[in-house]
Each structure stands twice: as C-alpha cells, then as structure tokens.
Amino acid sequence: MAAQRVSDADRAYFHRLGEANERLAEPDPGRTLEEVFRRLEVMERTLGPLALPGLARDPELEDREAAALAPRFRRGSGRAA
C-alpha cells in the first residue's frame, strides 16, 4: 500500500491552526501558583454561571458510591480496587 500524500489543503489547514494557537498563547503566564489561582478567580467572577461544571453533582449518587466502597475499607484492604 502506498503512503498517502499530504495535500496542499491539509498543509494550509494546519498552518492556519498553528497561527491560531499562537494567537491564543498567554503572553504573560502566571509565574506562581498564587497568581494562577488569582486569575482563575477573576475568570470565575467574569464568567458567572458559565464557570460552573456542565453537570450538577448528584449527592445521592455520591452517597451510593461511598456506601459501595466502605466495606472494602472496613476489611482493611486500604484500597477500593
């Protein structure tokens, strides 16, 4: 089987994609963890409800998961696998 050739259209697409990625690069990344968290807080305040997870947490499901794992730990295995 002959190797497929990359088309000019493919090259152009990936060139545009690379240029777009460069434009998205943060010019001044946070230098400390404190700075990163500060920026995340600003994003959360700016985005409001859009910053929330896509799916709401289900407390009932979390309770069932914890109940299913508890016997394993009670037996002393120390792991849930």
PDB file of N, CA, C and O in Angstrom:
ATOM      1  N   MET A   1       0.845  -1.171   0.000  1.00  0.00           N
ATOM      2  CA  MET A   1       0.000   0.000   0.000  1.00  0.00           C
ATOM      3  C   MET A   1       0.892   1.236   0.000  1.00  0.00           C
ATOM      4  O   MET A   1       1.824   1.331   0.798  1.00  0.00           O
ATOM      5  N   ALA A   2       0.617   2.148  -0.862  1.00  0.00           N
ATOM      6  CA  ALA A   2       1.399   3.382  -0.969  1.00  0.00           C
ATOM      7  C   ALA A   2       0.996   4.357   0.137  1.00  0.00           C
ATOM      8  O   ALA A   2      -0.175   4.469   0.501  1.00  0.00           O
ATOM      9  N   ALA A   3       1.992   5.050   0.653  1.00  0.00           N
ATOM     10  CA  ALA A   3       1.717   6.051   1.690  1.00  0.00           C
ATOM     11  C   ALA A   3       0.932   7.200   1.084  1.00  0.00           C
ATOM     12  O   ALA A   3       1.193   7.629  -0.040  1.00  0.00           O
ATOM     13  N   GLN A   4      -0.035   7.690   1.851  1.00  0.00           N
ATOM     14  CA  GLN A   4      -0.839   8.810   1.376  1.00  0.00           C
ATOM     15  C   GLN A   4      -0.031  10.095   1.449  1.00  0.00           C
ATOM     16  O   GLN A   4       0.770  10.291   2.364  1.00  0.00           O
ATOM     17  N   ARG A   5      -0.248  10.952   0.488  1.00  0.00           N
ATOM     18  CA  ARG A   5       0.424  12.242   0.442  1.00  0.00           C
ATOM     19  C   ARG A   5      -0.430  13.285   1.164  1.00  0.00           C
ATOM     20  O   ARG A   5      -1.659  13.209   1.169  1.00  0.00           O
ATOM     21  N   VAL A   6       0.231  14.233   1.756  1.00  0.00           N
ATOM     22  CA  VAL A   6      -0.466  15.341   2.400  1.00  0.00           C
ATOM     23  C   VAL A   6      -0.800  16.358   1.317  1.00  0.00           C
ATOM     24  O   VAL A   6       0.057  16.763   0.532  1.00  0.00           O
ATOM     25  N   SER A   7      -2.062  16.758   1.297  1.00  0.00           N
ATOM     26  CA  SER A   7      -2.486  17.702   0.262  1.00  0.00           C
ATOM     27  C   SER A   7      -2.117  19.133   0.658  1.00  0.00           C
ATOM     28  O   SER A   7      -1.831  19.420   1.820  1.00  0.00           O
ATOM     29  N   ASP A   8      -2.131  20.009  -0.325  1.00  0.00           N
ATOM     30  CA  ASP A   8      -1.891  21.430  -0.057  1.00  0.00           C
ATOM     31  C   ASP A   8      -2.969  21.995   0.859  1.00  0.00           C
ATOM     32  O   ASP A   8      -2.692  22.861   1.689  1.00  0.00           O
ATOM     33  N   ALA A   9      -4.204  21.503   0.708  1.00  0.00           N
ATOM     34  CA  ALA A   9      -5.297  21.962   1.569  1.00  0.00           C
ATOM     35  C   ALA A   9      -5.038  21.556   3.019  1.00  0.00           C
ATOM     36  O   ALA A   9      -5.309  22.328   3.939  1.00  0.00           O
ATOM     37  N   ASP A  10      -4.508  20.328   3.225  1.00  0.00           N
ATOM     38  CA  ASP A  10      -4.168  19.879   4.576  1.00  0.00           C
ATOM     39  C   ASP A  10      -3.073  20.760   5.179  1.00  0.00           C
ATOM     40  O   ASP A  10      -3.159  21.175   6.334  1.00  0.00           O
ATOM     41  N   ARG A  11      -2.056  21.032   4.387  1.00  0.00           N
ATOM     42  CA  ARG A  11      -0.962  21.883   4.869  1.00  0.00           C
ATOM     43  C   ARG A  11      -1.476  23.272   5.241  1.00  0.00           C
ATOM     44  O   ARG A  11      -1.099  23.822   6.276  1.00  0.00           O
ATOM     45  N   ALA A  12      -2.325  23.829   4.406  1.00  0.00           N
ATOM     46  CA  ALA A  12      -2.877  25.163   4.667  1.00  0.00           C
ATOM     47  C   ALA A  12      -3.713  25.159   5.947  1.00  0.00           C
ATOM     48  O   ALA A  12      -3.644  26.092   6.748  1.00  0.00           O
ATOM     49  N   TYR A  13      -4.505  24.098   6.130  1.00  0.00           N
ATOM     50  CA  TYR A  13      -5.340  23.992   7.329  1.00  0.00           C
ATOM     51  C   TYR A  13      -4.467  23.975   8.585  1.00  0.00           C
ATOM     52  O   TYR A  13      -4.722  24.722   9.530  1.00  0.00           O
ATOM     53  N   PHE A  14      -3.449  23.131   8.595  1.00  0.00           N
ATOM     54  CA  PHE A  14      -2.605  23.032   9.782  1.00  0.00           C
ATOM     55  C   PHE A  14      -1.769  24.291   9.992  1.00  0.00           C
ATOM     56  O   PHE A  14      -1.436  24.628  11.128  1.00  0.00           O
ATOM     57  N   HIS A  15      -1.435  24.976   8.931  1.00  0.00           N
ATOM     58  CA  HIS A  15      -0.745  26.256   9.061  1.00  0.00           C
ATOM     59  C   HIS A  15      -1.658  27.274   9.748  1.00  0.00           C
ATOM     60  O   HIS A  15      -1.228  27.986  10.655  1.00  0.00           O
ATOM     61  N   ARG A  16      -2.920  27.339   9.312  1.00  0.00           N
ATOM     62  CA  ARG A  16      -3.882  28.259   9.947  1.00  0.00           C
ATOM     63  C   ARG A  16      -4.110  27.875  11.400  1.00  0.00           C
ATOM     64  O   ARG A  16      -4.207  28.742  12.268  1.00  0.00           O
ATOM     65  N   LEU A  17      -4.196  26.593  11.664  1.00  0.00           N
ATOM     66  CA  LEU A  17      -4.397  26.119  13.032  1.00  0.00           C
ATOM     67  C   LEU A  17      -3.217  26.526  13.923  1.00  0.00           C
ATOM     68  O   LEU A  17      -3.417  26.973  15.052  1.00  0.00           O
ATOM     69  N   GLY A  18      -2.002  26.373  13.420  1.00  0.00           N
ATOM     70  CA  GLY A  18      -0.823  26.770  14.181  1.00  0.00           C
ATOM     71  C   GLY A  18      -0.803  28.260  14.464  1.00  0.00           C
ATOM     72  O   GLY A  18      -0.458  28.679  15.569  1.00  0.00           O
ATOM     73  N   GLU A  19      -1.169  29.065  13.473  1.00  0.00           N
ATOM     74  CA  GLU A  19      -1.215  30.512  13.681  1.00  0.00           C
ATOM     75  C   GLU A  19      -2.268  30.882  14.724  1.00  0.00           C
ATOM     76  O   GLU A  19      -2.037  31.761  15.554  1.00  0.00           O
ATOM     77  N   ALA A  20      -3.420  30.216  14.684  1.00  0.00           N
ATOM     78  CA  ALA A  20      -4.476  30.491  15.661  1.00  0.00           C
ATOM     79  C   ALA A  20      -4.013  30.120  17.067  1.00  0.00           C
ATOM     80  O   ALA A  20      -4.293  30.846  18.021  1.00  0.00           O
ATOM     81  N   ASN A  21      -3.312  29.005  17.202  1.00  0.00           N
ATOM     82  CA  ASN A  21      -2.808  28.595  18.510  1.00  0.00           C
ATOM     83  C   ASN A  21      -1.806  29.609  19.055  1.00  0.00           C
ATOM     84  O   ASN A  21      -1.804  29.898  20.251  1.00  0.00           O
ATOM     85  N   GLU A  22      -0.964  30.143  18.191  1.00  0.00           N
ATOM     86  CA  GLU A  22      -0.003  31.152  18.645  1.00  0.00           C
ATOM     87  C   GLU A  22      -0.717  32.400  19.158  1.00  0.00           C
ATOM     88  O   GLU A  22      -0.282  33.010  20.135  1.00  0.00           O
ATOM     89  N   ARG A  23      -1.809  32.778  18.502  1.00  0.00           N
ATOM     90  CA  ARG A  23      -2.555  33.965  18.937  1.00  0.00           C
ATOM     91  C   ARG A  23      -3.219  33.730  20.290  1.00  0.00           C
ATOM     92  O   ARG A  23      -3.435  34.674  21.049  1.00  0.00           O
ATOM     93  N   LEU A  24      -3.543  32.471  20.593  1.00  0.00           N
ATOM     94  CA  LEU A  24      -4.199  32.158  21.860  1.00  0.00           C
ATOM     95  C   LEU A  24      -3.217  32.044  23.021  1.00  0.00           C
ATOM     96  O   LEU A  24      -3.628  32.081  24.181  1.00  0.00           O
ATOM     97  N   ALA A  25      -1.947  31.909  22.730  1.00  0.00           N
ATOM     98  CA  ALA A  25      -0.956  31.740  23.784  1.00  0.00           C
ATOM     99  C   ALA A  25      -0.981  32.943  24.715  1.00  0.00           C
ATOM    100  O   ALA A  25      -1.052  34.090  24.275  1.00  0.00           O
ATOM    101  N   GLU A  26      -0.922  32.656  26.003  1.00  0.00           N
ATOM    102  CA  GLU A  26      -0.949  33.718  27.002  1.00  0.00           C
ATOM    103  C   GLU A  26       0.393  34.440  27.007  1.00  0.00           C
ATOM    104  O   GLU A  26       1.426  33.809  27.229  1.00  0.00           O
ATOM    105  N   PRO A  27       0.399  35.756  26.764  1.00  0.00           N
ATOM    106  CA  PRO A  27       1.668  36.469  26.685  1.00  0.00           C
ATOM    107  C   PRO A  27       2.393  36.551  28.021  1.00  0.00           C
ATOM    108  O   PRO A  27       3.617  36.675  28.057  1.00  0.00           O
ATOM    109  N   ASP A  28       1.648  36.482  29.117  1.00  0.00           N
ATOM    110  CA  ASP A  28       2.246  36.625  30.444  1.00  0.00           C
ATOM    111  C   ASP A  28       1.669  35.546  31.358  1.00  0.00           C
ATOM    112  O   ASP A  28       0.763  35.833  32.140  1.00  0.00           O
ATOM    113  N   PRO A  29       2.170  34.311  31.278  1.00  0.00           N
ATOM    114  CA  PRO A  29       1.613  33.247  32.121  1.00  0.00           C
ATOM    115  C   PRO A  29       1.885  33.517  33.595  1.00  0.00           C
ATOM    116  O   PRO A  29       2.864  34.178  33.944  1.00  0.00           O
ATOM    117  N   GLY A  30       1.020  33.006  34.449  1.00  0.00           N
ATOM    118  CA  GLY A  30       1.212  33.175  35.879  1.00  0.00           C
ATOM    119  C   GLY A  30       2.526  32.532  36.310  1.00  0.00           C
ATOM    120  O   GLY A  30       2.823  31.400  35.930  1.00  0.00           O
ATOM    121  N   ARG A  31       3.304  33.251  37.096  1.00  0.00           N
ATOM    122  CA  ARG A  31       4.614  32.743  37.487  1.00  0.00           C
ATOM    123  C   ARG A  31       4.572  31.981  38.812  1.00  0.00           C
ATOM    124  O   ARG A  31       5.498  31.237  39.134  1.00  0.00           O
ATOM    125  N   THR A  32       3.504  32.169  39.571  1.00  0.00           N
ATOM    126  CA  THR A  32       3.364  31.448  40.836  1.00  0.00           C
ATOM    127  C   THR A  32       1.984  30.811  40.880  1.00  0.00           C
ATOM    128  O   THR A  32       1.076  31.201  40.146  1.00  0.00           O
ATOM    129  N   LEU A  33       1.848  29.834  41.748  1.00  0.00           N
ATOM    130  CA  LEU A  33       0.554  29.191  41.926  1.00  0.00           C
ATOM    131  C   LEU A  33      -0.476  30.191  42.448  1.00  0.00           C
ATOM    132  O   LEU A  33      -1.651  30.131  42.085  1.00  0.00           O
ATOM    133  N   GLU A  34      -0.029  31.099  43.291  1.00  0.00           N
ATOM    134  CA  GLU A  34      -0.925  32.137  43.807  1.00  0.00           C
ATOM    135  C   GLU A  34      -1.490  32.982  42.663  1.00  0.00           C
ATOM    136  O   GLU A  34      -2.680  33.299  42.650  1.00  0.00           O
ATOM    137  N   GLU A  35      -0.642  33.341  41.714  1.00  0.00           N
ATOM    138  CA  GLU A  35      -1.082  34.135  40.564  1.00  0.00           C
ATOM    139  C   GLU A  35      -2.059  33.349  39.693  1.00  0.00           C
ATOM    140  O   GLU A  35      -3.041  33.902  39.198  1.00  0.00           O
ATOM    141  N   VAL A  36      -1.790  32.073  39.510  1.00  0.00           N
ATOM    142  CA  VAL A  36      -2.692  31.238  38.707  1.00  0.00           C
ATOM    143  C   VAL A  36      -4.072  31.191  39.363  1.00  0.00           C
ATOM    144  O   VAL A  36      -5.087  31.362  38.686  1.00  0.00           O
ATOM    145  N   PHE A  37      -4.114  30.961  40.677  1.00  0.00           N
ATOM    146  CA  PHE A  37      -5.405  30.908  41.372  1.00  0.00           C
ATOM    147  C   PHE A  37      -6.112  32.257  41.346  1.00  0.00           C
ATOM    148  O   PHE A  37      -7.337  32.309  41.231  1.00  0.00           O
ATOM    149  N   ARG A  38      -5.361  33.348  41.450  1.00  0.00           N
ATOM    150  CA  ARG A  38      -5.980  34.676  41.373  1.00  0.00           C
ATOM    151  C   ARG A  38      -6.639  34.867  40.019  1.00  0.00           C
ATOM    152  O   ARG A  38      -7.756  35.378  39.934  1.00  0.00           O
ATOM    153  N   ARG A  39      -5.953  34.460  38.960  1.00  0.00           N
ATOM    154  CA  ARG A  39      -6.521  34.595  37.619  1.00  0.00           C
ATOM    155  C   ARG A  39      -7.747  33.703  37.440  1.00  0.00           C
ATOM    156  O   ARG A  39      -8.714  34.094  36.785  1.00  0.00           O
ATOM    157  N   LEU A  40      -7.705  32.505  38.024  1.00  0.00           N
ATOM    158  CA  LEU A  40      -8.873  31.629  37.945  1.00  0.00           C
ATOM    159  C   LEU A  40     -10.078  32.250  38.642  1.00  0.00           C
ATOM    160  O   LEU A  40     -11.202  32.147  38.152  1.00  0.00           O
ATOM    161  N   GLU A  41      -9.846  32.894  39.783  1.00  0.00           N
ATOM    162  CA  GLU A  41     -10.941  33.568  40.485  1.00  0.00           C
ATOM    163  C   GLU A  41     -11.530  34.685  39.640  1.00  0.00           C
ATOM    164  O   GLU A  41     -12.747  34.863  39.595  1.00  0.00           O
ATOM    165  N   VAL A  42     -10.670  35.431  38.974  1.00  0.00           N
ATOM    166  CA  VAL A  42     -11.146  36.512  38.097  1.00  0.00           C
ATOM    167  C   VAL A  42     -11.999  35.918  36.972  1.00  0.00           C
ATOM    168  O   VAL A  42     -13.054  36.457  36.635  1.00  0.00           O
ATOM    169  N   MET A  43     -11.534  34.803  36.393  1.00  0.00           N
ATOM    170  CA  MET A  43     -12.312  34.158  35.325  1.00  0.00           C
ATOM    171  C   MET A  43     -13.666  33.680  35.838  1.00  0.00           C
ATOM    172  O   MET A  43     -14.682  33.833  35.161  1.00  0.00           O
ATOM    173  N   GLU A  44     -13.674  33.100  37.038  1.00  0.00           N
ATOM    174  CA  GLU A  44     -14.938  32.613  37.598  1.00  0.00           C
ATOM    175  C   GLU A  44     -15.911  33.764  37.820  1.00  0.00           C
ATOM    176  O   GLU A  44     -17.097  33.646  37.511  1.00  0.00           O
ATOM    177  N   ARG A  45     -15.413  34.877  38.354  1.00  0.00           N
ATOM    178  CA  ARG A  45     -16.297  36.030  38.565  1.00  0.00           C
ATOM    179  C   ARG A  45     -16.787  36.589  37.234  1.00  0.00           C
ATOM    180  O   ARG A  45     -17.946  36.987  37.115  1.00  0.00           O
ATOM    181  N   THR A  46     -15.917  36.619  36.241  1.00  0.00           N
ATOM    182  CA  THR A  46     -16.278  37.161  34.934  1.00  0.00           C
ATOM    183  C   THR A  46     -17.305  36.282  34.236  1.00  0.00           C
ATOM    184  O   THR A  46     -18.262  36.782  33.643  1.00  0.00           O
ATOM    185  N   LEU A  47     -17.102  34.971  34.308  1.00  0.00           N
ATOM    186  CA  LEU A  47     -17.992  34.037  33.599  1.00  0.00           C
ATOM    187  C   LEU A  47     -19.296  33.779  34.346  1.00  0.00           C
ATOM    188  O   LEU A  47     -20.284  33.372  33.734  1.00  0.00           O
ATOM    189  N   GLY A  48     -19.315  34.005  35.635  1.00  0.00           N
ATOM    190  CA  GLY A  48     -20.525  33.779  36.418  1.00  0.00           C
ATOM    191  C   GLY A  48     -20.981  32.326  36.317  1.00  0.00           C
ATOM    192  O   GLY A  48     -20.180  31.416  36.532  1.00  0.00           O
ATOM    193  N   PRO A  49     -22.258  32.093  35.992  1.00  0.00           N
ATOM    194  CA  PRO A  49     -22.776  30.727  35.926  1.00  0.00           C
ATOM    195  C   PRO A  49     -22.091  29.864  34.870  1.00  0.00           C
ATOM    196  O   PRO A  49     -22.110  28.638  34.974  1.00  0.00           O
ATOM    197  N   LEU A  50     -21.496  30.473  33.873  1.00  0.00           N
ATOM    198  CA  LEU A  50     -20.816  29.688  32.837  1.00  0.00           C
ATOM    199  C   LEU A  50     -19.566  28.999  33.371  1.00  0.00           C
ATOM    200  O   LEU A  50     -19.052  28.078  32.737  1.00  0.00           O
ATOM    201  N   ALA A  51     -19.071  29.433  34.527  1.00  0.00           N
ATOM    202  CA  ALA A  51     -17.886  28.822  35.114  1.00  0.00           C
ATOM    203  C   ALA A  51     -18.223  27.546  35.885  1.00  0.00           C
ATOM    204  O   ALA A  51     -17.322  26.807  36.282  1.00  0.00           O
ATOM    205  N   LEU A  52     -19.503  27.285  36.098  1.00  0.00           N
ATOM    206  CA  LEU A  52     -19.918  26.094  36.844  1.00  0.00           C
ATOM    207  C   LEU A  52     -19.727  24.850  35.997  1.00  0.00           C
ATOM    208  O   LEU A  52     -19.702  24.934  34.769  1.00  0.00           O
ATOM    209  N   PRO A  53     -19.593  23.684  36.644  1.00  0.00           N
ATOM    210  CA  PRO A  53     -19.468  22.436  35.884  1.00  0.00           C
ATOM    211  C   PRO A  53     -20.679  22.233  34.981  1.00  0.00           C
ATOM    212  O   PRO A  53     -21.773  22.719  35.269  1.00  0.00           O
ATOM    213  N   GLY A  54     -20.470  21.516  33.898  1.00  0.00           N
ATOM    214  CA  GLY A  54     -21.556  21.272  32.950  1.00  0.00           C
ATOM    215  C   GLY A  54     -22.660  20.415  33.534  1.00  0.00           C
ATOM    216  O   GLY A  54     -23.828  20.595  33.190  1.00  0.00           O
ATOM    217  N   LEU A  55     -22.311  19.485  34.412  1.00  0.00           N
ATOM    218  CA  LEU A  55     -23.305  18.614  35.029  1.00  0.00           C
ATOM    219  C   LEU A  55     -23.322  18.865  36.530  1.00  0.00           C
ATOM    220  O   LEU A  55     -22.276  18.953  37.173  1.00  0.00           O
ATOM    221  N   ALA A  56     -24.504  18.975  37.064  1.00  0.00           N
ATOM    222  CA  ALA A  56     -24.631  19.176  38.511  1.00  0.00           C
ATOM    223  C   ALA A  56     -24.224  17.895  39.234  1.00  0.00           C
ATOM    224  O   ALA A  56     -24.428  16.795  38.721  1.00  0.00           O
ATOM    225  N   ARG A  57     -23.655  18.042  40.412  1.00  0.00           N
ATOM    226  CA  ARG A  57     -23.290  16.870  41.210  1.00  0.00           C
ATOM    227  C   ARG A  57     -24.558  16.252  41.785  1.00  0.00           C
ATOM    228  O   ARG A  57     -25.504  16.956  42.137  1.00  0.00           O
ATOM    229  N   ASP A  58     -24.560  14.946  41.873  1.00  0.00           N
ATOM    230  CA  ASP A  58     -25.705  14.214  42.404  1.00  0.00           C
ATOM    231  C   ASP A  58     -25.323  13.667  43.779  1.00  0.00           C
ATOM    232  O   ASP A  58     -24.623  12.659  43.863  1.00  0.00           O
ATOM    233  N   PRO A  59     -25.776  14.323  44.870  1.00  0.00           N
ATOM    234  CA  PRO A  59     -25.390  13.865  46.212  1.00  0.00           C
ATOM    235  C   PRO A  59     -25.824  12.430  46.488  1.00  0.00           C
ATOM    236  O   PRO A  59     -25.128  11.696  47.190  1.00  0.00           O
ATOM    237  N   GLU A  60     -26.965  12.026  45.941  1.00  0.00           N
ATOM    238  CA  GLU A  60     -27.433  10.659  46.165  1.00  0.00           C
ATOM    239  C   GLU A  60     -26.463   9.653  45.546  1.00  0.00           C
ATOM    240  O   GLU A  60     -26.173   8.618  46.146  1.00  0.00           O
ATOM    241  N   LEU A  61     -25.967   9.953  44.363  1.00  0.00           N
ATOM    242  CA  LEU A  61     -25.007   9.074  43.718  1.00  0.00           C
ATOM    243  C   LEU A  61     -23.705   9.014  44.515  1.00  0.00           C
ATOM    244  O   LEU A  61     -23.110   7.945  44.654  1.00  0.00           O
ATOM    245  N   GLU A  62     -23.267  10.147  45.031  1.00  0.00           N
ATOM    246  CA  GLU A  62     -22.047  10.168  45.834  1.00  0.00           C
ATOM    247  C   GLU A  62     -22.218   9.309  47.083  1.00  0.00           C
ATOM    248  O   GLU A  62     -21.292   8.603  47.482  1.00  0.00           O
ATOM    249  N   ASP A  63     -23.406   9.365  47.707  1.00  0.00           N
ATOM    250  CA  ASP A  63     -23.677   8.542  48.883  1.00  0.00           C
ATOM    251  C   ASP A  63     -23.633   7.066  48.531  1.00  0.00           C
ATOM    252  O   ASP A  63     -23.079   6.271  49.291  1.00  0.00           O
ATOM    253  N   ARG A  64     -24.205   6.681  47.393  1.00  0.00           N
ATOM    254  CA  ARG A  64     -24.203   5.271  46.989  1.00  0.00           C
ATOM    255  C   ARG A  64     -22.782   4.793  46.689  1.00  0.00           C
ATOM    256  O   ARG A  64     -22.426   3.660  47.011  1.00  0.00           O
ATOM    257  N   GLU A  65     -21.971   5.657  46.071  1.00  0.00           N
ATOM    258  CA  GLU A  65     -20.587   5.283  45.785  1.00  0.00           C
ATOM    259  C   GLU A  65     -19.817   5.075  47.084  1.00  0.00           C
ATOM    260  O   GLU A  65     -19.067   4.108  47.218  1.00  0.00           O
ATOM    261  N   ALA A  66     -20.002   5.981  48.039  1.00  0.00           N
ATOM    262  CA  ALA A  66     -19.315   5.863  49.327  1.00  0.00           C
ATOM    263  C   ALA A  66     -19.752   4.589  50.048  1.00  0.00           C
ATOM    264  O   ALA A  66     -18.926   3.895  50.642  1.00  0.00           O
ATOM    265  N   ALA A  67     -21.049   4.281  49.997  1.00  0.00           N
ATOM    266  CA  ALA A  67     -21.554   3.070  50.656  1.00  0.00           C
ATOM    267  C   ALA A  67     -20.986   1.814  50.003  1.00  0.00           C
ATOM    268  O   ALA A  67     -20.718   0.827  50.688  1.00  0.00           O
ATOM    269  N   ALA A  68     -20.802   1.844  48.696  1.00  0.00           N
ATOM    270  CA  ALA A  68     -20.259   0.683  47.995  1.00  0.00           C
ATOM    271  C   ALA A  68     -18.776   0.485  48.308  1.00  0.00           C
ATOM    272  O   ALA A  68     -18.292  -0.647  48.319  1.00  0.00           O
ATOM    273  N   LEU A  69     -18.059   1.566  48.561  1.00  0.00           N
ATOM    274  CA  LEU A  69     -16.629   1.467  48.842  1.00  0.00           C
ATOM    275  C   LEU A  69     -16.321   1.170  50.307  1.00  0.00           C
ATOM    276  O   LEU A  69     -15.268   0.613  50.618  1.00  0.00           O
ATOM    277  N   ALA A  70     -17.219   1.534  51.196  1.00  0.00           N
ATOM    278  CA  ALA A  70     -16.961   1.411  52.629  1.00  0.00           C
ATOM    279  C   ALA A  70     -16.601  -0.007  53.076  1.00  0.00           C
ATOM    280  O   ALA A  70     -15.650  -0.158  53.842  1.00  0.00           O
ATOM    281  N   PRO A  71     -17.312  -1.060  52.636  1.00  0.00           N
ATOM    282  CA  PRO A  71     -16.953  -2.412  53.112  1.00  0.00           C
ATOM    283  C   PRO A  71     -15.525  -2.809  52.756  1.00  0.00           C
ATOM    284  O   PRO A  71     -14.874  -3.530  53.512  1.00  0.00           O
ATOM    285  N   ARG A  72     -15.047  -2.353  51.634  1.00  0.00           N
ATOM    286  CA  ARG A  72     -13.691  -2.673  51.198  1.00  0.00           C
ATOM    287  C   ARG A  72     -12.676  -2.124  52.198  1.00  0.00           C
ATOM    288  O   ARG A  72     -11.701  -2.794  52.541  1.00  0.00           O
ATOM    289  N   PHE A  73     -12.919  -0.891  52.663  1.00  0.00           N
ATOM    290  CA  PHE A  73     -12.002  -0.282  53.610  1.00  0.00           C
ATOM    291  C   PHE A  73     -12.149  -0.893  55.001  1.00  0.00           C
ATOM    292  O   PHE A  73     -11.179  -0.988  55.752  1.00  0.00           O
ATOM    293  N   ARG A  74     -13.359  -1.301  55.332  1.00  0.00           N
ATOM    294  CA  ARG A  74     -13.565  -1.918  56.646  1.00  0.00           C
ATOM    295  C   ARG A  74     -12.812  -3.241  56.759  1.00  0.00           C
ATOM    296  O   ARG A  74     -12.368  -3.608  57.846  1.00  0.00           O
ATOM    297  N   ARG A  75     -12.665  -3.957  55.645  1.00  0.00           N
ATOM    298  CA  ARG A  75     -11.939  -5.217  55.656  1.00  0.00           C
ATOM    299  C   ARG A  75     -10.440  -5.022  55.761  1.00  0.00           C
ATOM    300  O   ARG A  75      -9.684  -5.979  55.928  1.00  0.00           O
ATOM    301  N   GLY A  76     -10.013  -3.758  55.661  1.00  0.00           N
ATOM    302  CA  GLY A  76      -8.599  -3.452  55.851  1.00  0.00           C
ATOM    303  C   GLY A  76      -7.755  -3.507  54.595  1.00  0.00           C
ATOM    304  O   GLY A  76      -6.528  -3.479  54.679  1.00  0.00           O
ATOM    305  N   SER A  77      -8.383  -3.583  53.433  1.00  0.00           N
ATOM    306  CA  SER A  77      -7.560  -3.632  52.226  1.00  0.00           C
ATOM    307  C   SER A  77      -6.915  -2.282  51.947  1.00  0.00           C
ATOM    308  O   SER A  77      -5.848  -2.220  51.337  1.00  0.00           O
ATOM    309  N   GLY A  78      -7.556  -1.194  52.392  1.00  0.00           N
ATOM    310  CA  GLY A  78      -6.988   0.119  52.216  1.00  0.00           C
ATOM    311  C   GLY A  78      -7.062   0.663  50.818  1.00  0.00           C
ATOM    312  O   GLY A  78      -6.562   1.754  50.546  1.00  0.00           O
ATOM    313  N   ARG A  79      -7.677  -0.078  49.927  1.00  0.00           N
ATOM    314  CA  ARG A  79      -7.843   0.438  48.565  1.00  0.00           C
ATOM    315  C   ARG A  79      -9.183  -0.005  48.025  1.00  0.00           C
ATOM    316  O   ARG A  79      -9.758  -0.992  48.484  1.00  0.00           O
ATOM    317  N   ALA A  80      -9.664   0.719  47.067  1.00  0.00           N
ATOM    318  CA  ALA A  80     -11.013   0.463  46.568  1.00  0.00           C
ATOM    319  C   ALA A  80     -11.030  -0.369  45.298  1.00  0.00           C
ATOM    320  O   ALA A  80     -12.096  -0.551  44.710  1.00  0.00           O
ATOM    321  N   ALA A  81      -9.917  -0.870  44.864  1.00  0.00           N
ATOM    322  CA  ALA A  81      -9.860  -1.612  43.590  1.00  0.00           C
ATOM    323  C   ALA A  81     -10.347  -3.018  43.704  1.00  0.00           C
ATOM    324  O   ALA A  81     -10.354  -3.751  42.716  1.00  0.00           O
TER     325      ALA A  81
END
